[in-house]
Amino acid sequence: TRVIGNPTIGVGTLIGPGGGITEAEAELLLENRVRIATKSAASLVAPDFPAADPARFDVLVEMAFQMGGAGLAKFENTLKAVRDRRWNDAAAGMLASTWALQTPGRARELAEIMRSGK
C-alpha cells in the first residue's frame, strides 16, 4: 500500500485540494462536537446547573468545545467556584490560565459572561 499523504477527515474523506465536505456534513460535525462538549461540561458541574444557569453553562460548553472535556477538567479551581456559585472567582480562574493567554479576547468575553450571567 502506498501512502500519498493527502489530508483527510473521518475515514478517508479528502479535505485537501480537490476534496472537502458539504455544508450538511459540516453541520452534522458541528452538532456532534457541540453534543460532546455539552456532555463533557455537564459531567463537571452539579446535575441541576445547566438548567439553573444556562448562560454560564454555555460558557463551559464553549470552553469544552475549544479545549475538549479533558482540557476543561483541568480548570479544577474554576469548576469548584462554578459549583459553589462564586462567579468572580470562576471568572478570575479563567483569566489566570494559559488558555486566556492563548485566546485573550475569547477568555475576557467568556469570563465576563461567567461573572455577570449575561
C-alpha positions in Angstrom: 0.0 0.0 0.0 1.3 3.4 -1.0 0.7 6.3 1.3 0.2 9.6 -0.5 -0.2 11.9 2.5 -3.3 13.9 1.4 -5.1 15.3 4.4 -8.4 13.5 5.3 -11.1 13.7 7.8 -13.0 10.8 9.3 -12.4 7.7 7.3 -10.7 8.7 4.1 -12.7 11.8 3.2 -10.3 14.0 1.3 -10.1 17.6 2.6 -7.1 18.8 0.7 -7.1 20.1 -2.9 -10.0 18.6 -4.8 -11.8 17.4 -1.7 -13.9 18.8 1.1 -17.1 18.2 2.9 -20.6 19.5 2.2 -22.3 22.2 4.2 -24.7 19.5 5.5 -21.7 17.3 6.6 -20.1 20.4 8.3 -23.4 21.0 10.2 -23.5 17.3 11.4 -19.9 17.6 12.5 -20.7 20.8 14.4 -23.8 19.3 16.1 -21.8 16.3 17.2 -19.0 18.3 18.6 -21.4 20.6 20.5 -23.2 17.5 21.8 -19.8 16.1 23.1 -18.8 19.4 24.6 -22.2 19.7 26.3 -21.9 16.3 27.8 -18.4 17.0 29.0 -19.3 20.3 30.6 -22.4 18.8 32.3 -20.3 16.0 33.8 -18.1 18.6 35.5 -20.8 20.6 37.3 -23.8 19.8 39.5 -26.6 18.0 37.8 -29.0 21.0 38.1 -26.5 23.5 36.9 -27.2 23.6 33.1 -30.9 24.4 33.5 -30.4 26.7 36.5 -27.8 28.9 34.9 -27.9 28.5 31.1 -25.6 31.5 30.1 -22.8 30.3 32.5 -23.3 26.7 31.4 -22.9 27.8 27.8 -19.5 29.3 28.7 -18.4 25.9 30.0 -19.7 24.3 26.8 -17.8 26.7 24.6 -14.6 26.1 26.7 -15.1 22.3 26.3 -15.7 22.7 22.6 -12.4 24.6 22.2 -10.2 22.6 24.6 -12.1 19.3 24.9 -13.6 17.9 28.0 -10.2 16.9 29.4 -8.9 20.5 28.9 -11.9 22.0 30.7 -11.5 19.4 33.5 -8.0 20.9 34.3 -9.8 24.1 35.4 -10.3 22.5 38.8 -10.5 25.7 40.9 -12.7 27.4 38.3 -15.1 24.5 38.2 -15.2 24.3 42.0 -16.1 28.0 42.0 -18.8 27.4 39.5 -20.3 24.6 41.6 -20.2 26.9 44.6 -21.7 29.8 42.6 -18.7 32.0 43.2 -18.8 33.8 39.9 -16.0 36.3 40.4 -13.6 33.5 41.5 -14.7 31.4 38.5 -14.0 34.3 36.1 -10.7 35.1 37.8 -9.6 31.4 37.4 -10.5 31.5 33.7 -8.4 34.7 33.2 -5.4 33.3 35.2 -4.9 30.4 32.7 -2.7 29.6 29.8 -5.9 29.4 27.8 -6.6 33.1 28.5 -3.0 33.9 27.3 -3.6 31.9 24.1 -7.1 33.3 23.3 -7.3 36.6 25.3 -10.4 38.1 23.6 -12.5 35.0 23.9 -11.3 34.5 27.5 -12.3 38.0 28.5 -15.7 37.7 26.9 -16.5 34.4 28.4 -15.1 35.5 31.9 -17.5 38.5 31.8 -20.4 36.2 31.0 -19.3 33.9 33.8 -19.1 36.9 36.2 -22.4 38.5 35.1 -24.6 35.6 34.0 -25.4 37.6 30.8 
